[in-house]
């Protein structure tokens, strides 16, 4: 009996520790995504995302770090979070996703450290809401213009304007061939249960996780500043 209780206790502790580690990963990802958006939209970011792009964006998706896989030449994978503009002008809670595909975009020093995707039209919005789509399969991406005063017209025909960060520098990047899928595991960690991707992006989910709240607050503040 005592042995069974001990085994049960150890199992519960292990499960608790595993859940805590998973939550830490989600929080770290959100914190890193927030930092990237600070760098691209803050008052000091003269070379960041143009205000014109921020004003018109329907959704923002941030991948803090892409990891190159050695098993396939040029293959990459990264975890990210997305948020979309709601009817009241505010932004939805973050929706976790994974992005995978062949090597894409320009490189600085051979290492891409992160990507930001600005969804600019209803085509991109609908694709993102589905929780599964491939860039280039009816949803095109173009390198986003860089510079807070720059115009977004350079990629106005693209559903997604994308940016790459490496070694502290930001440049426009293309993402053709990248495949996005909802991260169901991190969704459960963040919301406590499975939630459809579209429900999160429609604002029908809620989380009090401080890292999630701060990420959305950063997007809200950046867009409000761009509209002044």
C-alpha positions in Angstrom: 0.0 0.0 0.0 2.8 2.4 1.0 4.7 1.5 -2.2 1.6 2.3 -4.3 1.1 5.6 -2.6 4.7 6.5 -3.1 4.5 5.6 -6.8 1.4 7.6 -7.2 3.0 10.6 -5.4 6.1 10.4 -7.7 3.8 10.2 -10.7 1.8 13.3 -9.7 5.0 15.3 -9.0 6.4 14.3 -12.4 3.2 15.3 -14.1 3.2 18.6 -12.3 6.9 19.2 -13.2 6.2 18.4 -16.8 3.2 20.8 -17.0 5.3 23.5 -15.4 8.1 23.0 -18.0 5.6 23.1 -20.8 4.0 26.3 -19.5 7.5 27.9 -19.2 8.1 27.1 -22.8 4.9 28.8 -23.8 5.7 31.8 -21.6 9.3 32.1 -23.0 7.9 32.0 -26.6 5.4 34.7 -25.8 8.1 36.9 -24.1 10.4 36.5 -27.0 7.6 37.4 -29.5 6.8 40.5 -27.4 10.5 41.5 -27.5 10.7 41.2 -31.2 7.6 43.4 -31.7 9.1 45.9 -29.3 12.2 46.0 -31.5 10.1 46.4 -34.7 7.5 48.9 -33.5 8.9 50.8 -30.5 9.8 54.5 -30.6 13.5 53.6 -31.1 12.8 51.4 -34.1 13.4 53.7 -37.0 14.1 50.6 -39.2 11.1 48.6 -38.1 7.7 47.8 -39.6 6.2 50.8 -41.3 3.3 52.5 -39.6 1.4 52.1 -42.9 1.7 48.3 -42.6 0.7 48.3 -38.9 -2.4 50.4 -39.6 -3.7 48.0 -42.3 -2.6 44.6 -40.9 -5.4 42.2 -40.1 -3.2 39.7 -38.2 0.3 39.5 -36.8 2.2 36.2 -36.5 5.6 36.1 -34.8 8.1 33.2 -34.9 10.9 34.1 -32.4 13.4 31.5 -33.6 13.6 29.2 -36.6 15.7 26.0 -36.1 17.5 24.5 -39.1 17.2 20.7 -39.4 20.2 18.7 -40.5 18.2 15.8 -41.7 17.0 17.7 -44.8 19.1 20.3 -46.4 17.7 23.7 -45.8 14.7 22.5 -43.8 13.6 24.8 -40.9 11.0 24.7 -38.1 9.8 27.2 -35.6 7.1 27.8 -33.0 5.1 31.0 -33.0 2.0 32.9 -31.9 -0.6 34.8 -33.9 -3.1 37.5 -33.1 -5.8 39.1 -35.2 -7.6 42.4 -35.1 -11.1 42.2 -33.7 -14.3 44.1 -34.6 -13.7 46.6 -31.8 -10.2 47.4 -33.0 -8.5 45.5 -30.2 -6.5 42.3 -30.8 -7.3 38.6 -30.1 -5.6 36.4 -27.5 -2.5 34.7 -28.9 -2.9 31.5 -31.0 0.1 29.1 -30.9 1.3 27.6 -34.2 4.2 25.8 -35.8 5.9 26.9 -39.1 7.9 24.4 -41.1 9.3 24.4 -44.6 12.4 24.6 -46.8 14.9 27.4 -46.3 13.3 30.7 -47.2 14.1 34.4 -47.2 17.3 36.3 -47.2 19.9 35.5 -44.7 22.2 37.7 -42.7 25.4 35.9 -41.8 23.8 32.6 -42.6 21.5 32.5 -39.6 17.8 33.5 -39.5 16.7 34.0 -35.9 13.1 35.0 -36.2 10.3 35.9 -38.5 7.3 38.2 -38.4 4.3 37.8 -40.7 1.9 40.7 -41.2 -1.4 39.4 -42.7 -2.7 42.2 -45.0 -5.9 41.0 -46.7 -8.9 38.7 -46.2 -7.3 35.9 -48.2 -4.5 35.7 -45.7 -6.9 36.2 -42.8 -9.1 33.3 -43.9 -6.0 31.1 -44.4 -4.6 31.9 -40.9 -8.0 31.3 -39.3 -8.1 27.8 -40.7 -5.1 26.9 -38.6 -3.4 25.1 -41.5 -2.1 26.5 -44.8 0.9 26.6 -47.0 2.4 29.9 -48.2 2.4 30.0 -51.9 -0.6 27.7 -52.3 -3.1 30.6 -52.9 -1.6 32.7 -50.1 1.4 34.7 -51.3 4.1 36.4 -49.2 6.4 39.2 -50.1 9.3 40.8 -48.4 8.0 43.5 -46.2 9.2 47.1 -46.6 11.5 48.2 -43.7 11.5 51.6 -42.1 8.8 53.2 -39.9 8.1 55.9 -42.5 8.2 53.5 -45.5 5.1 52.7 -47.6 3.5 49.2 -47.6 2.8 49.6 -51.3 5.9 47.6 -52.3 4.1 44.4 -51.4 0.5 45.5 -51.7 -0.5 42.5 -53.8 0.8 40.0 -51.3 -1.5 38.5 -48.6 1.4 38.4 -46.2 4.3 40.9 -45.7 7.2 39.1 -43.9 10.3 40.1 -42.0 13.4 38.3 -40.9 15.6 39.1 -37.9 19.2 38.1 -37.5 22.0 39.4 -35.4 19.9 42.4 -34.4 19.1 43.5 -38.0 15.7 43.3 -39.7 15.1 42.8 -43.4 12.2 41.8 -45.6 12.0 38.1 -46.3 9.9 35.7 -48.3 8.2 32.6 -46.9 7.1 30.8 -50.0 6.7 27.1 -49.2 6.4 27.5 -45.5 3.5 25.5 -43.9 1.7 26.7 -40.8 -0.2 24.4 -38.4 -1.9 25.1 -35.1 0.1 23.9 -32.1 -2.4 21.9 -30.2 -0.1 21.1 -27.3 0.7 24.7 -26.6 -2.9 25.7 -27.1 -3.9 23.3 -24.3 -1.1 24.7 -22.1 -2.2 28.3 -22.6 -6.0 27.8 -22.4 -6.3 24.7 -20.3 -8.1 22.7 -23.0 -8.3 22.4 -26.8 -9.6 25.5 -28.6 -10.0 25.8 -32.4 -7.5 28.2 -34.0 -10.3 30.3 -35.5 -12.1 30.6 -32.1 -8.9 32.1 -30.5 -8.4 34.5 -33.4 -12.0 35.6 -33.2 -11.6 36.5 -29.6 -13.7 33.6 -28.2 -11.0 32.3 -25.9 -9.5 33.8 -22.8 -6.3 33.6 -20.8 -4.9 35.6 -17.9 -1.4 34.3 -18.5 0.7 37.5 -18.0 3.0 36.7 -21.0 0.0 36.4 -23.3 -1.6 39.6 -22.0 1.6 41.5 -22.5 2.1 40.2 -26.1 -1.4 41.4 -27.1 -0.9 44.7 -25.2 2.3 45.3 -27.2 0.4 44.8 -30.5 -2.5 47.0 -29.4 -0.1 49.8 -28.4 2.0 49.6 -31.6 -1.1 49.8 -33.8 -2.6 52.7 -31.7 0.7 54.6 -32.0 0.8 54.0 -35.8 -2.7 55.4 -36.1 -1.9 58.7 -34.4 
